[in-house]
């Protein structure tokens, strides 16, 4: 993976998806959480960057663990009951 630098001097990596869009992961040294954070965006085929979340670096492990938990448990979740609204 290649680390690049954006127009505001932030380091980022883009990961190509099957649909020819990219996930851009940017290191934000001074994020809203008063410390470093990771911003995740989608670069569309036309080059437009869609806004995404900015996660404090101190919370990345818990967020990734939650994603893994969801993927591991997706088959174990019963479908919603259409009669309970």
DAHU-V791986 format. One record per pair of residues at least 6 apart in sequence whose C-alpha atoms are under 6 Angstrom apart, sorted by sequence separation. I is the first residue (numbers start at 1). J is the second residue. If there is no record, write none. Layout:
I_J + I_J
//
This chain:
5_11 + 16_22 + 30_36 + 31_37 + 43_49 + 4_11 + 15_22 + 29_36 + 42_49 + 4_12 + 14_22 + 15_23 + 28_36 + 42_50 + 3_12 + 14_23 + 28_37 + 41_50 + 3_13 + 14_24 + 28_38 + 41_51 + 13_24 + 27_38 + 41_52 + 13_25 + 26_38 + 40_52 + 12_25 + 26_39 + 40_53 + 12_26 + 25_39 + 39_53 + 11_26 + 25_40 + 39_54 + 11_27 + 24_40 + 38_54 + 24_41 + 38_55 + 23_41 + 24_42 + 37_55 + 23_42 + 37_56 + 22_42 + 37_57 + 22_43 + 36_57 + 21_43 + 21_44 + 21_45
//
